[in-house]
Amino acid sequence: MPDRFSTHATSLVAPATHGFPITPDDAADLPEITRALYIGGAGTAVLVLASGAEITLSGLAAGTMLALRVRQVKATGTTAEQLVGLV
């Protein structure tokens, strides 16, 4: 199928081109640092950002898209579900 944008440079403001399901884990990093994080089910997310800073975001609604560079989603404290990493 044709891709009119295949010759354009990818940047952080461009749409994501890949995604992967996330299972929260207290020890393991994600397979790659995200460009954004999709929250499919409401709750709280405990995240480690690309910088190494750990943050807790509570009151997240289902269907939320977070423009965050995330390296890890902690299992402890994360209640949000159906998480998808977008890159």
N, C-alpha and C positions, 0 to 999 in steps of 0.2 A: 504494500500500500504506500502511496506517496506521502512524504513528510516534508511539507513546505519549509519547516523550520530546522531541518537537520543541519544546515550550515551556519546557524546562529549560535553564538557563544552562550553557554549555560551560565546563569548567574543566580544569586540568591533571590532576585526579584522575578525570575522566570518561573513558570509552572513546574511542578515536580515531574520527573520523568520515570520515577521508579518508587515502589513502596514495598513494605514488608510488615508482617504481623509482629507485634511485640508481646512477649511474655515477660512481665516484670521479674527481675532477678536481683538479689542483693549483692552478688559478686561479679557477674559477667557484664561486660560492656555490650552494647548493641553491635551488630555486624558492621555498621558504619554510622558516623555522626549524621543526624537528620538535618534536613532543611526546615521541616515542620513536623508536627505531631498531631494526628487526628484522634479525637476522643469519641469513641462510639457509644459508650455507656457512662452515664453521669457518675461523679465521685471526686476523689482526691488523687492527685498524682505527685509522687515524690521523685524528683528528677535530678540528675547530675548533668549540668550543662557542659558544652565543649570546653569551657574555661576551667572546669573542675568544681565550680560552685554547686552546692546542693540546695535546691529550693523545694518547697512544698506549695502546691497550688490546690486550694480546696474550693468546693462549690462549682466545679466544672460541669457544664451542661452537656448532655449527649449531643453529638454533632459539632462539637467545638473543634476548631482548627487553631493550633498554637504555632506561631512563627518563631520557633525556638530551635537552636542547634543543641540537640540532646545526645549525650554519649551513653547514658544509662538510665533505666527506669527501675527504681527500687521496688522490691516486693513488699517490704515492710512499710506500711502506711499508705500504699497505693490501693484504692478501692475502685477507681475508674476502670472500665472494661473496654474490650474491643479496640485496643490501641493499635495504631498503624503508624509506622515511621515513613515519612516521605522524603525522598532525596531527588 
